[in-house]
Amino acid sequence: MLCIIGGGMMDYEKNIFAHIFRVSNALQIYLDQQLKEDDLTAKQMFLMIVIGSFEEHQPTYKEAADVAGTSYQNIKLMALKLKKAGYIDILDDPIDKRAKRLVLSDKAKVYWLKRDMNDELQMQELFKEFDKTDLKQFYEFIIKMEAGLDNLGGNASD
């Protein structure tokens, strides 16, 4: 168990900060290992999730970057790799020829259908120590932390 310092309020904040980094790194390593045989990384998988989250239209690089909390350049690099692997298509916007639209390919749609059941089981295992109240509170805390980052100017896509 990671513990930096114990005692005061600021110590809780430091430990939470450290744990978030630790969990983030461990999750990325785990997902990268799981996705290796599919020639994907955790960040590329996340970009596909972001693209799929747009229900009303196909996102641009900027829209995907805003949702993912990263830069336009990062999204563009990942999108080009996903296009090369056949997971997405990059289309010209019919109105603004400078803008590009990101679309999940048929290969990606089939891929996600195959993953769904196993992913659901892994999510259940990951969160098995949480009851519904814990999950709701955890979600609310994460949203508050994101707001704190926005207040600090920590939105990478700006």
Residue pairs with C-beta under 8 A, 6 or more apart in sequence:
2 15
2 18
2 19
2 22
3 15
4 11
4 14
4 15
4 18
5 11
5 14
5 15
6 15
20 145
27 42
28 42
28 43
31 41
31 42
31 45
32 41
32 42
35 41
35 42
35 44
35 45
38 111
39 85
40 85
40 87
43 78
44 78
44 81
44 82
44 87
46 68
47 64
47 68
47 75
47 78
47 79
47 82
48 82
48 87
48 88
48 104
48 108
48 112
50 59
50 64
50 67
50 68
51 58
51 59
51 64
51 88
51 102
51 103
51 104
52 104
52 112
53 67
54 63
54 67
57 101
58 91
58 101
58 102
58 103
59 67
59 101
59 102
60 93
60 99
60 100
60 101
60 102
61 72
61 75
61 76
61 79
61 99
61 100
61 102
62 72
62 157
64 75
64 79
64 102
65 71
65 72
65 74
65 75
65 156
65 157
66 157
68 74
68 75
68 157
69 146
69 155
69 156
69 157
70 156
70 157
71 156
71 157
72 157
74 156
79 88
79 90
79 102
80 90
82 88
82 108
83 89
83 90
86 105
86 107
87 104
87 105
87 107
87 108
87 111
88 102
88 103
88 104
88 105
88 108
89 102
89 103
89 104
89 105
90 100
90 101
90 102
90 103
91 100
91 101
91 103
92 99
92 100
92 101
93 99
93 100
93 101
104 112
127 135
130 138
149 155
